[in-house]
């Protein structure tokens, strides 16, 4: 999903299912199934809350599929407790198949980039609204810069409500450009040192963002455009996609030395 919290919980649950084959006796199998049920319940509640809060699509089908999955696990627990000799391999295969299909078919719709663009990026009032959908690279300066530039773009909503002047809008774009240039310079130094295979594409993406922001600034300065929610949405969408794809892939496994 390229959403750290959800992807991390997906990995944990997948590991729990894979470890099921290690469960030797009946008591251990029941404990594993109960632990999986409890973790799944917590994960599903978190997903449903996120989807409902941000108005993302697919809430009804998510709830229904989550309910069915919980019921399946309870059924397995009841059968094992009743002394039925169930195939651990068969249970694991069924759960893994259900789990993979659910992530790829249902979660992928709820958390698709197009869904985020139509809801989160349009309505975000603060970093806290935006942050769950931004992947952390683990490099403090890069992650802090991502937050700072996100906040500058998010600020446009407040400026629209306050009917900010053209000069104030241009000044904000100048601030975004200055911060982005400094940030990109830092990232590109790391890319050059590491010999990242997609370094050229990454830097081209940076250049594209700067041109886009410069064009918006010029259009506003010369009265071809006014500051708008559409501009804010386009910048937030680009920014999230760039961080979650280029930056996470390039820096997510980096280990920097001082």
N, C-alpha and C positions, 0 to 999 in steps of 0.2 A: 504493500500500500504506500510505501515511502512515508509512513507516519511512525516515528520511533516507538511510541508507547504501544500502539497496536501491533506493529511488526515484532516487537520484543515479546509481547504476550503470545503471539502466534508461535514464535520459536519455542517458548517455554512449554506450551501445550503440546506441540509436536514432539518435543523431547520426552514429555511424560507418557505419551502414547507409545513411542518407540521403546521406552524402558519397561513397558508392560510385560515384555517377554522375560524379564528378569524376575518377575513375581513367581516364586516357587509354590508356596502352599496357598490354600484357599483364603486364609485370613489376610495374607499379604496382598492377594489379588483384590480383595474387597477394599482394603486400605488404599490401594492405588486407584481404584475406580472412584472411591469417595473423594480422594484428593483431586482427581481430574474433574469430577462434578463440581466441587467447590471452587476450583480455579476458573473453570469455564463459566460458572455463574457470575463470578466477580468480573471476568472479562466481558461477558455479554452485557451486564448492567452498565459498564463503562462505555461500551460502544453505543448502546441505545441512548444513553444520556448525551453523548457527543453528537449523535445524529439528530436527536430531538432539539437540542439547544441551538444548533446551527442551521436547522431546517434542511438537512441533507436528505436525499431521496432514499426510499426503500425501508423506512422504519417499520412498517407493518410486516413486510416479509422477513425482516431481520428478527422481529419479536417472535413470529411464528416458527421460524427455523430454529431459533435459540430454544424455544419451548420444546420442540420435538427432540432436539439433541439432549436436553436435560432428561426428558422422559426415557430416552433410549438408555442413558447411563443408569438411571434408577432401575429400569427393567433388568439390566445386566447384574446390578448389585443384588436385587431381589432373587434372581435365579441362582446366583452363586451361593447366597445365604441359604437358599432352600436345598442346597446340595446337588444341584444340577452340574454335570461335568461339561462345562462350556469350553470350546477351543479358544485359548488365549490368542493364538495366531489369527483365528477367524475374527475375534472381537477387534483386535488391533487393525486388521486389514479393513474392516468395515468402518471403524472410526476414522482412520487415516483417509480413506476414500471420501467419506462425508466431509471431513474437515477441509481437504484440498479443494473439493468442489465448492464448498461454501465460501472460502476465501476468494477463489478465482471468479465465481459467478455472482455472488451476492455482495460481499465486501467491496469487490472491485467496482461495483456500480455506485454504492453509497459514497465511496471515497475517491471516485474518479476525479482527475484534474478539472474536467468540465463541471462536475458537481460543486467542487470547491470554488471555482471561479464564479458560479452563479449564486453562491450563498455567502461563504466565508469572506472572500475577497471583496465582495460588494458591501457587506454589512460590518466588517471588523471595525470596532471603535477603539481598540487598544491592542498592544502586543499580546496580551493574555488571550484574546480571541484568535489571534493569528498563529501564536507559538505552537499549538498542538500539531500543526500541519507543516512545521519547518523542522528539518532534520538537523541535529547537532553534529558538527564535524569532530568535536572533541578538542579542537584548538581554540583556546580561550579568546585570543584576539579576533580570530575570524568569526566566531560565534557572537561575540559582543558587537562587532561591526554589523553583522547581519541584523541584530536586534535594533541597533541605532538607525540604520538606513530604513528598516521596516517602519520604525516609529515616525521617521520623517515623512514617508509616503502616507501612512495612516493619518497623520496630522491634517492632510488635505480635507478630510471630512469635516473637521472642526472649522477649518477656514471657510469651507462652503457655507456652513451654518451661520458663520459670522459675516458672510458676504465680504470676504477679504478683497482688498484692492488688487489691481493688476500688479502694482509694484511689490506688494507682499507676496503674491504668487510667484513672481519672477525671483524674488529673494529666496523663497523656499527651494525652487529648482536649482539656484546657484549653490545652496547648501547641500542638496542631494548630490550634485555633480562633484563638488569639492570632496565630499566624504567618499563617494564611490571611486573617484580617481585614486585617492590615497589607499583605499581598501584593495582595489584591483592591483595596484603596484605591489602591495605586500603579498597578495596571493600569487602573482605572476613570478615573483622572486622565488617563492617556494617551488612553483611548477618548474622553473628553469633549473633549480638545484637538484630536483628529484628526477628530472628527465621524464616527466609524465607523458605517456604515449598519446594522450589526447590534449596535450598542452596547447597546441595551435588552435584547435577548435574552441577550447576553453577561453583563450585570449580573444578570439574572434567574437565570442559571445559577450565578453566584457565590452568590446568596442561597439557592438550592436546596442547594448543598453545605453551607453553614453550618447550615441547618436540619437536614440529614441528620446532620451531626456532633453538633449539639446534642441531637438525639433519641437517638442512640446513647449519648451521655454521660449523659443523664437516665435512660435505661433501665438502664444499668449502675449508676448511683448509687442508684437505688431498687429494685435487685435484680430488675428485670423481664427483664434479659438479662445474660449474662456475656460478657467479651471472647472473641472466636472468630475462627477462620480465615475464616468467612463474612463477618464485618464487615470484616476486612482486605481480602478479595477485592473486596467491593463498593466500598470506598473507592478502592482502586488502579485498578479498572476505570473508575470515574467520572472519576478524576483523569487517567488516560491519555487517555480519550476527549475530555475537556474541553480538555486541552493540544493534542492533535493536531487537533482540529477548530476550536474557538473561538480559542484563543490563537495557533496557527500562522497561521490565516487573518487574524487581526486585527493581529498584530505581526510576522509573518515578513518583511514588506516595509517595516516602519517604519524610518525613519532619524531617530534622536533627536539633537537638538542640545543641547549643554550650556548 
